[in-house]
Each structure stands twice: as structure tokens, then as C-alpha cells.
């Protein structure tokens, strides 16, 4: 049975009192919450607060994240520059949501950030007693808070273990899992003839609360149930012979439904795909029997999907913003962008094109008035691209490099 674990611990054990005293610490408690590690470093401390840096090993991929921090006593204020604080309860529970540029987490990478805590002037630190990293319920807590967490998340740990287990050359892959649903993509073999329109069907083994398919209309408009008939949209109706269809979809169901619904059958063209449902599920998130797997070695190059924010989408292109983190001040820069397939045009008003290689790699240099970038900020690079109409899978960024530093790279 596969097992993954991700935990954040900032100050369940005492924080180091000296600046720059980096330690690797472990959650230790007498209950069935996993024992995992995270590195933290005290950067500064004063009588009414402190500033720390932490690093979380990512052992399961996520396309969006939420972090909840629970303090032992009420605090006055918390600053978290790499996330947005969405809710505060009793000044002890703080819920933080990802920003656009860092929403995607890749398995094997590290999530690093800083935070500053302010409270009423006193001798003792106000420590964090629990941290919860959603959507995969990666948890760390002291023993007093652990029972509450176990009850809250015990029904949300199971996801399907099967991927690409279909007949007739079809495949299905999970993109994201959350307590009351999941997001996935089903891929069909190439069409047997040219098409000016198409339909597809999806059949699940249990009733869904909702089904959303961005690339198709659900005929009849009914989004709940087991079976669904899908029809093309205007922009993707035409398909040439030997092209493939990939449908991304999101399902929701009652939070405590177990086992979770699975895709049993899907049809398109002359293809009928069926999946064999495994007898044994795979655990994701906390291992409720205690212990955890050793985190994989972290990659220094995150996936590029988290650095792209799409603003407008057309059948043959899109417009959006590349979120490029800048570490140090610079007066000039060169930006290299590579895609996983060739595109027709790549344009930006903020820089001059230096060269194009193989139709998929574009090198741009700053204009005279855009050369200065400030360290510690995120540079918004606005881009418009076009590519051939009717692609089954749209081009994705596989590399962003600022000067000689690789910002992200497709694994």
C-alpha cells in the first residue's frame, strides 16, 4: 500500500532563541498522528514577536493549497507574504491560501517561505500548536490538539489507487484530490475519421453531487447522477482524423462517502473504455497508524504551471501573465521561455525578442525602460501566444529562465 506524508511544524518544539540557528525538528507525541520533519530557522526575535523561515518537503502533488496555523494563545497579527490570509478565528486559527504564482506543488520539491508573528509584549513565545496543509490533509500537531485533528480528517484520507488502467487504449489520471471530490483527465485514442462535432459519455459507479467538464457541454444540463452525455463546444467541435481527445473534469460528492466514486466507463468515437476498480485503495495525506515515509530528495526546479496565470483563452491561443520571482536587484535581464510543443507566435510588449529556436524556445531582453527589477518581488511578464487551432492538448511552459537562473522546469 503506497503511503505519503507531508507535515509542517514551526514551533511545536521550542524555537531557537538565537538568530540564524537552523534546526531540523520532528513532531513527537503519543497519538496516531504521523511523525514527520520540517526545517525551520529563527531569523529574528523580539519581546512582542518573531520572524521564522520554514521549508516543507512536498511528498504529494497539489494544484492549490491551504495552510491553517493554530496558535496556543491569541496573537495580534501574522504576516505571510507567500499566501493570502482568508480567515481568522479567535486570533488563534489563521487560514492561508496560495497565491496565483505558487499554487501548484510538485512531488519531490520543497515549499519554502517566511512568516512574522506579532503579539502582546511578553517573555515567552506564543507557539504554533498545529499546522494543517490541505487539500491532502498533511498534519502536524501537539498531543493536546491531535485528537481534534484526527476526528476532523479521519474520513478524508482515501483516494483511488488506479491510474491508466483502462481497456481499448484509454487512460485516466488524477490531477488533484480533496475531501469531497477530485479533478482528473480522461484520454481517448485517436479518432478514426474527420469530425465536425462529437459526443462522449462518462459513467461513474456512484451518484455524484456535481460534474464539471470545462471542454464540453453536459447535454440536458443535469450535473448530478451517475451517467452523463457530453457534447463538444463550438471551439473544439472540429477534429481531424488520428487526433486524440483529452477531457479534464472535476467531480464532487458527499464528504464522507467511502469508497469514493470512480469512473467506470467512458465512450468517444468508436472507443469504449472501462476501468478495473482495485480492491485496495491508496492512502494520501496522513498515515493514521503512525510513522511516515521518508521524504524524497527535493528538486530545486519547480514545475512551470504554477508560474503562469491565464487571463484570456481562445481556440488558437491565450493571453496571460508569467509570474517570475526575482531574488536580487538587477538593471538588465534576459528571459528564456520554452514550451513543450511548437507554437505559432509569442509576443510581449515589455521586452525585445532576441531569438527563436525550433518554434518552441523564445529569448527576450528587457527594453530600456523595463530593465530595473527589484529583488524579493515577483515580476509580471505579460504574454500573448498563438498556436494551431484544434490541438487536443494545449502547449504548456516547460522552462522559464531569468538570466542564468532556472526559475522552473518541466520534469
C-alpha positions in Angstrom: 0.0 0.0 0.0 1.5 3.3 -1.0 1.9 5.9 1.6 2.7 9.6 1.5 3.2 12.2 4.3 3.7 16.0 4.4 3.8 17.9 7.7 4.6 21.5 8.7 5.9 22.1 12.2 7.0 25.6 13.1 7.2 25.8 16.9 5.6 22.8 18.5 9.0 22.3 19.9 10.7 25.4 21.3 12.0 27.7 18.6 15.7 28.5 18.6 16.4 31.7 20.6 19.4 32.8 18.6 19.1 34.3 15.1 20.3 32.0 12.3 20.1 29.0 14.5 18.7 26.5 11.9 17.4 23.1 13.2 15.7 20.1 11.8 13.0 19.1 14.3 10.4 16.3 14.5 6.8 16.1 15.7 6.8 13.9 18.8 3.6 12.9 20.5 1.7 9.9 21.9 -1.1 9.6 19.4 -1.7 8.2 15.9 -0.7 11.4 14.1 2.3 10.9 11.8 5.8 11.8 12.9 7.4 13.9 10.1 10.0 16.6 9.9 10.3 20.1 8.6 13.2 22.5 8.7 12.8 25.9 10.3 15.2 28.8 11.1 14.7 31.6 13.6 15.5 34.8 11.6 14.7 37.4 14.3 13.0 37.6 17.7 11.8 40.5 19.8 9.7 40.8 23.0 6.4 41.0 21.1 7.0 38.6 18.2 9.4 36.7 16.0 10.2 36.0 12.3 11.0 32.5 11.1 11.8 30.7 7.8 10.4 27.2 7.2 10.8 24.6 4.5 8.2 21.8 3.8 9.1 18.7 1.8 6.3 18.1 -0.7 5.6 14.4 -1.0 2.3 14.6 -2.9 1.4 16.9 -5.8 -1.2 19.6 -5.4 -2.7 22.2 -7.7 -3.8 24.6 -4.9 -3.1 24.6 -1.2 -4.5 26.0 2.0 -2.5 26.2 5.2 -4.1 26.5 8.6 -1.9 27.5 11.6 -3.2 27.2 15.1 -1.5 29.2 17.9 -1.5 28.3 21.6 -2.9 31.7 22.6 -4.3 34.7 20.7 -1.9 36.8 18.8 -2.3 40.3 17.4 -1.1 39.9 13.8 0.6 37.4 11.4 2.3 38.3 8.1 2.6 35.6 5.5 4.0 37.2 2.2 3.7 34.0 0.1 0.0 33.5 0.8 -3.3 35.3 1.4 -4.9 35.1 4.9 -8.5 34.2 4.2 -9.9 33.8 7.7 -9.1 34.3 11.3 -10.8 32.6 14.2 -10.4 33.9 17.8 -7.0 35.3 16.7 -5.6 31.7 17.2 -6.6 29.9 13.9 -5.3 31.5 10.7 -6.2 30.1 7.3 -3.9 31.0 4.4 -4.5 30.3 0.7 -1.9 30.1 -2.0 -1.2 33.0 -4.4 -1.6 32.6 -8.1 2.1 32.1 -8.8 2.8 29.4 -6.2 -0.5 27.4 -6.2 1.0 24.3 -7.8 3.2 22.0 -5.7 5.2 19.2 -7.3 6.0 16.0 -5.6 9.7 15.9 -4.6 10.0 19.7 -4.4 10.2 22.0 -1.4 7.8 24.7 -0.3 9.8 27.5 1.5 8.5 30.7 3.0 8.8 33.2 5.8 6.3 34.4 8.3 6.2 37.1 11.0 4.1 36.8 14.2 3.2 39.7 16.5 1.6 39.6 19.9 1.4 41.4 23.2 4.9 42.0 24.7 5.9 39.1 26.9 8.8 36.8 27.8 7.6 33.6 26.3 6.9 32.8 22.7 3.3 32.1 21.6 3.9 28.8 19.8 2.1 27.1 17.0 0.3 24.0 18.3 -0.9 22.7 14.9 -0.5 23.1 11.2 -2.7 21.6 8.5 -1.8 21.6 4.9 -4.8 21.0 2.6 -6.0 19.5 0.2 -4.2 16.3 1.2 -4.6 16.7 5.0 -1.0 16.8 5.9 -1.0 17.5 9.6 1.3 18.1 12.5 0.1 18.9 16.0 1.0 18.7 19.6 -0.8 15.9 21.6 -3.5 18.2 23.0 -4.7 19.2 19.6 -4.1 15.9 17.8 -7.4 14.2 18.8 -9.4 17.2 17.3 -7.4 16.9 14.1 -7.8 13.1 13.9 -11.6 13.4 14.2 -11.7 16.2 11.6 -9.8 14.4 8.9 -10.3 10.6 9.5 -12.9 10.3 6.7 -10.9 12.1 4.0 -7.7 10.0 3.6 -8.7 7.5 0.9 -8.3 8.1 -2.9 -8.3 5.7 -5.8 -5.1 3.7 -6.5 -5.7 3.1 -10.2 -4.3 5.3 -13.0 -4.4 4.5 -16.7 -5.9 1.1 -16.1 -8.4 1.2 -19.0 -9.2 -1.1 -21.9 -9.1 -0.1 -25.5 -6.0 2.2 -25.2 -7.7 4.8 -22.9 -6.2 6.2 -19.8 -7.4 8.2 -16.7 -5.1 10.3 -14.5 -5.8 12.1 -11.3 -4.7 15.8 -11.2 -5.9 16.7 -7.7 -7.8 15.2 -4.8 -9.7 16.9 -2.0 -12.1 15.7 0.8 -15.3 16.0 -1.2 -14.1 15.3 -4.8 -11.2 15.1 -7.3 -10.0 16.5 -10.6 -8.8 14.2 -13.3 -8.4 13.8 -17.1 -9.6 11.0 -19.3 -7.7 10.5 -22.6 -9.1 8.6 -25.6 -7.2 7.0 -28.5 -7.1 8.9 -31.9 -10.3 9.4 -33.9 -10.9 7.0 -36.8 -12.2 9.8 -39.1 -12.5 13.6 -39.5 -15.2 15.1 -37.4 -17.2 18.4 -37.3 -18.8 17.5 -34.0 -18.5 14.8 -31.4 -20.2 13.4 -28.3 -18.8 11.4 -25.4 -20.2 9.6 -22.3 -19.0 9.2 -18.7 -20.4 6.6 -16.3 -19.5 6.5 -12.6 -20.1 3.8 -10.1 -21.9 6.1 -7.6 -24.0 9.2 -7.8 -22.1 12.5 -8.0 -23.2 15.8 -6.4 -21.8 17.7 -9.4 -19.7 17.0 -12.5 -17.9 19.9 -14.3 -16.2 19.4 -17.7 -14.7 22.7 -19.0 -14.1 21.3 -22.5 -17.7 20.0 -23.2 -21.3 20.8 -22.6 -23.3 18.3 -20.4 -26.4 17.5 -22.5 -29.5 18.4 -20.6 -27.6 20.5 -18.2 -28.0 18.0 -15.3 -24.7 17.8 -13.4 -25.6 15.2 -10.8 -26.1 11.5 -11.0 -24.0 8.6 -12.4 -24.2 8.8 -16.2 -23.5 11.9 -18.4 -23.7 12.7 -22.1 -21.2 15.3 -23.2 -21.1 17.3 -26.4 -18.4 19.4 -28.0 -18.1 23.2 -27.5 -18.0 25.5 -30.6 -14.3 26.0 -30.5 -13.3 22.3 -30.2 -16.0 20.7 -32.5 -13.7 20.0 -35.4 -11.3 17.1 -35.1 -9.1 15.7 -37.8 -8.6 12.0 -38.2 -6.0 10.5 -35.9 -6.2 13.3 -33.3 -6.9 12.5 -29.7 -9.4 13.9 -27.2 -8.5 14.6 -23.6 -11.2 15.7 -21.3 -10.4 17.3 -17.9 -13.2 17.0 -15.4 -13.9 17.8 -11.7 -16.4 15.8 -9.6 -17.9 16.5 -6.1 -19.7 14.1 -3.8 -20.7 13.9 -0.1 -17.7 14.5 2.0 -18.0 11.2 4.0 -18.7 8.9 1.0 -16.5 5.9 1.2 -15.3 4.3 -1.0 -15.1 7.4 -3.2 -16.8 7.4 -6.7 -14.8 6.1 -9.6 -15.1 6.4 -13.4 -16.3 3.0 -14.6 -16.8 3.6 -18.3 -16.3 6.4 -20.9 -17.0 6.4 -24.7 -15.9 8.5 -27.6 -16.0 7.8 -31.3 -15.9 4.0 -31.6 -13.9 3.7 -28.4 -15.4 2.2 -25.3 -13.2 2.4 -22.2 -13.7 0.5 -19.0 -11.6 0.6 -15.8 -10.9 -2.2 -13.3 -11.5 -0.8 -9.8 -8.8 -2.0 -7.5 -9.6 -3.9 -4.3 -7.1 -2.0 -2.2 -7.1 1.9 -2.0 -4.0 4.1 -1.7 -3.6 6.4 1.3 -2.9 10.0 0.7 -2.1 12.5 3.4 -1.6 11.4 7.0 -0.8 7.9 7.8 -3.2 7.3 10.7 -1.3 4.3 12.1 1.7 6.5 12.9 5.0 7.0 11.1 5.6 8.3 7.6 7.7 7.6 4.6 11.0 9.4 4.2 10.5 12.5 2.0 12.0 12.2 -1.4 15.0 14.3 -2.3 13.8 17.8 -3.1 14.1 19.2 -6.6 15.4 22.8 -6.9 13.4 23.3 -10.1 9.6 23.5 -9.5 7.1 22.8 -12.3 6.2 25.8 -14.5 2.5 25.5 -14.3 2.5 27.4 -11.0 4.1 30.4 -12.7 1.5 31.0 -15.4 -1.8 32.8 -14.9 -4.1 32.7 -17.9 -6.3 35.7 -18.4 -7.9 35.0 -21.8 -8.4 31.9 -23.8 -9.1 31.5 -27.5 -9.4 28.4 -29.7 -5.9 29.2 -31.1 -4.2 30.9 -28.3 -4.2 32.6 -24.9 -3.1 35.7 -23.0 -1.8 35.8 -19.5 1.0 36.6 -17.1 4.2 34.8 -16.2 4.9 35.3 -12.5 8.8 35.4 -12.4 10.3 35.7 -8.9 13.3 38.0 -8.7 15.9 37.2 -6.0 18.3 40.1 -6.3 18.2 43.6 -7.8 19.1 43.9 -11.4 19.4 46.6 -14.0 19.0 44.4 -17.1 17.7 40.9 -17.8 17.2 38.2 -20.3 14.2 35.9 -20.1 14.1 32.5 -21.8 10.8 30.6 -22.2 10.4 27.2 -23.7 7.2 25.3 -24.5 6.6 21.5 -24.7 5.4 21.8 -28.3 5.8 24.4 -31.1 3.7 27.5 -31.1 2.9 30.0 -33.9 3.6 33.3 -32.2 4.9 34.6 -28.9 4.6 38.3 -28.1 5.3 40.7 -25.2 5.4 44.5 -25.1 7.8 44.5 -22.1 10.9 43.2 -23.9 12.6 42.8 -27.3 12.9 39.3 -28.9 16.5 38.2 -29.2 16.0 34.8 -30.9 13.6 31.9 -31.5 14.7 28.3 -31.6 12.8 25.3 -33.0 9.5 27.2 -32.7 9.3 26.3 -29.0 12.0 28.4 -27.3 11.9 32.2 -27.1 14.6 34.6 -25.7 13.7 38.1 -24.8 15.8 41.0 -23.5 14.4 44.0 -21.5 13.6 47.3 -23.1 15.4 50.4 -21.9 12.6 51.3 -19.5 11.9 47.8 -18.2 15.4 46.7 -17.2 15.3 47.5 -13.5 13.9 44.7 -11.3 13.8 44.8 -7.5 14.9 41.7 -5.6 12.3 40.0 -3.4 9.5 40.9 -5.8 7.6 39.0 -8.4 8.0 40.3 -12.0 4.8 40.1 -14.0 5.7 39.3 -17.6 2.6 39.8 -19.9 2.4 37.4 -22.8 0.2 36.6 -25.8 0.7 33.4 -27.7 -1.0 31.6 -30.6 -0.8 28.0 -31.8 -2.6 25.8 -34.3 -6.4 25.6 -33.8 -7.9 22.3 -32.7 -5.0 20.9 -30.6 -6.1 18.1 -28.3 -3.6 19.3 -25.6 -2.6 23.0 -25.5 1.1 23.9 -25.3 2.5 24.2 -21.8 5.5 26.1 -20.5 8.4 23.7 -19.9 11.1 26.1 -18.9 11.5 29.7 -17.6 15.0 31.1 -17.1 15.8 34.6 -15.9 19.4 35.4 -17.0 21.3 32.2 -16.0 18.9 31.1 -13.2 16.3 28.4 -13.9 13.0 29.5 -12.4 11.1 26.4 -13.3 11.5 23.3 -15.5 9.1 20.6 -16.6 10.3 17.3 -15.0 
